[in-house]
Amino acid sequence: MKNNKSYSLKLDYYAKIINLLSSNDQILKKVSRFQTAAEQLISNHKEMMELNPLLSKDITKAEKAKNKQRSELIDKNLPVLRIIQAFAFDKKKKGLQDRLAYLTLEYIKTCPDDELIKISKKIWLLATKYSGYATSYLDKIKSTLNPDESNVNIKFKKEYGLKPEMIKNIEDSNIKFIESMLLYREEMKEKEKTAMKMKKINKHTKNLLDNKIDRFAILFEKENPKFFREYRALRDKQAPEEVTETSKQEANAENQLIAEEQTNRTEIK
């Protein structure tokens, strides 16, 4: 939001300069390079105007959808995880207990999205391994043709409460989460690409003003004083971000001078 506001201010600022230059077209025509620079400024401004809506695009809908699927995936995994942990403790499977020890509720809720997908896959693999749930294509075909559950599956469900649909729910939720995550990341990527383009064009525009248009405008200080005064008045009213940036640069330069002076004094001593 801060970047969007910043660019909106810059666009308004550039538009005022363009308006002044366009209304004094007869002056620009006297120096061909001045006219070319002004045309480039207009072109840059147009391109930034086209990019600005893309930069301002609201992606909260995709983010909320991703977060919703994330919560659902966690909800589907937790009961299965607790069952596997109980099974590991009950059967004194120390290795399995150690592999699951780090999977606390806090860790799962705060881990990155990619890590959650790995955790979900791990829980699913362990659940299918110990419960006897069909995982391969052929096994699933057989279980569909013969709906009677295997002895291992029945025993595990009876002893620990793990039902096949609980494992299936993890599969479905994982797919939905990955889809929503990829959609959100794609929208984020587009915004980042747009931001990079905007930054590049804005930098070029600032250099164009500082190193060309300013220098051409001063040529008319005496010949067209009214135009020059109006131009300088606009240029002196820098966008707030530019003023802040200039102040920071001046402060950094001052601090550097102080540091250098202290170093020199130390060396003299």
C-alpha angles and dihedrals in degrees: 000000000000092000091047092053091046093054092045089056091047092049091052089048094050091045091058091052091047091050091053093047093046092050088053096047092139089065093050091051090061090068113039094201090052089054092047091051091050091051090051090051090053091048092050091048092050092051092048090049089055093048097045096077089052090051090048093048111133111234097171090108091061091043093051091047090051092048091048092053089046091055091048091050091052090048091052093047101045099068091047091047091051090051093051090047090051090048091050092050094043094050092041092238097164095179092054091046090054092049091055100038095095093052098097122157091251093051094050093047095049102036120110118269094252090051091051090055090052091048091049091051090049093051091046093051093048092046093050091045098053099032096049092235113168111254107162124078093246093046091052091049090052092047089050093050090043106035094183108113121241119256091248091051094048092048094049092047092049096046100040107015097243110150124194091239090060089061091043089053089057090053093050095043092048092054092048092048093050091049093050092044093052091048091051092047091050091054091046090050091053091051092049091050090050091048090052091050091048091049092050094048092045091052090050090048092051091050090047091056096041099043105029119013094042090051094048093046092056089060087073097048092113101023095051106015094166092057092045093049091050091047093048091047089057094045092049089056095071121182110270092247091055092049090051091047091050091049091051091050091050091048091049091049091050092049090049091052091050091050092049091049091051090049091051091050091051092050091050091052 
